[in-house]
Amino acid sequence: MILSAIGSALLAALGFWIFGGFALRLGGALLVIAGAAGLAITGDANGLLLVALGAAAWWAGHLHYALRHGAWRSALAGRAFERLMHGEE
């Protein structure tokens, strides 16, 4: 039983390491689109929460990619990280 749990955890960690960056970037982009569409169609401010969560997931996906590959997937994500770490100059 314990070996099955360890194996499942290792498989999940490997899957996240391989596909996590892509999944976070895609999911974040879809959340931003859904939140913006909801905000535009209904005018409900709850769409802003989806936009913010989607942007955070998108950026986390880029951070995951940068940790894995040693380079940023997009210049925008790299610049956002630099501004966050070093402040606006």
C-alpha positions as CSV (number, residue, x, y, z in Angstrom):
1,M,0.0,0.0,0.0
2,I,2.7,2.5,0.9
3,L,4.7,1.6,-2.2
4,S,1.7,2.4,-4.3
5,A,1.3,5.8,-2.7
6,I,5.0,6.6,-3.2
7,G,4.8,5.5,-6.8
8,S,1.7,7.6,-7.4
9,A,3.3,10.6,-5.8
10,L,6.4,10.2,-7.9
11,L,4.4,9.8,-11.1
12,A,2.4,12.9,-10.3
13,A,5.5,14.9,-9.6
14,L,7.1,13.7,-12.9
15,G,3.9,14.6,-14.7
16,F,3.9,18.1,-13.2
17,W,7.6,18.6,-14.0
18,I,7.0,17.7,-17.6
19,F,3.6,19.2,-18.3
20,G,3.0,21.7,-15.5
21,G,4.4,24.8,-17.2
22,F,2.2,24.2,-20.3
23,A,-0.9,23.4,-18.3
24,L,-0.5,26.5,-16.1
25,R,0.1,28.8,-19.1
26,L,-2.8,27.3,-21.1
27,G,-5.2,27.3,-18.1
28,G,-4.2,30.8,-17.1
29,A,-4.8,32.1,-20.6
30,L,-8.2,30.4,-20.7
31,L,-9.1,31.9,-17.3
32,V,-8.1,35.4,-18.5
33,I,-10.2,35.0,-21.7
34,A,-13.2,33.6,-19.7
35,G,-13.0,36.4,-17.1
36,A,-12.7,39.1,-19.7
37,A,-15.6,37.7,-21.7
38,G,-17.7,37.5,-18.5
39,L,-16.8,41.0,-17.6
40,A,-17.7,42.3,-21.1
41,I,-20.9,40.3,-21.4
42,T,-22.4,40.6,-18.0
43,G,-20.6,43.6,-16.5
44,D,-20.1,41.6,-13.3
45,A,-17.0,42.6,-11.5
46,N,-16.3,38.9,-10.5
47,G,-14.7,38.6,-13.9
48,L,-11.8,40.6,-12.6
49,L,-11.1,37.8,-10.1
50,L,-10.9,35.3,-12.9
51,V,-8.6,37.6,-14.9
52,A,-6.3,38.1,-11.9
53,L,-6.2,34.3,-11.1
54,G,-5.6,33.5,-14.8
55,A,-2.8,36.1,-15.0
56,A,-1.2,34.6,-11.9
57,A,-1.5,31.0,-13.3
58,W,-0.1,32.2,-16.7
59,W,2.9,33.8,-14.9
60,A,3.4,30.8,-12.7
61,G,3.6,28.6,-15.8
62,H,6.3,30.8,-17.2
63,L,8.2,30.7,-13.9
64,H,7.9,26.9,-14.0
65,Y,9.3,26.9,-17.6
66,A,12.1,29.2,-16.6
67,L,13.1,27.0,-13.7
68,R,13.0,23.9,-15.9
69,H,14.8,25.3,-19.0
70,G,16.9,28.2,-17.6
71,A,15.2,30.8,-19.9
72,W,12.0,32.6,-20.0
73,R,9.4,31.4,-22.5
74,S,8.3,35.0,-23.2
75,A,10.0,38.4,-22.8
76,L,6.9,39.8,-21.0
77,A,7.1,37.2,-18.2
78,G,10.8,37.8,-17.8
79,R,10.4,41.6,-17.6
80,A,7.5,41.1,-15.1
81,F,9.8,39.0,-12.9
82,E,12.7,41.5,-13.1
83,R,10.4,44.3,-12.1
84,L,9.0,42.3,-9.3
85,M,12.4,41.4,-7.9
86,H,14.3,44.7,-8.6
87,G,11.4,47.2,-8.5
88,E,10.7,49.8,-11.2
89,E,13.8,51.6,-12.3
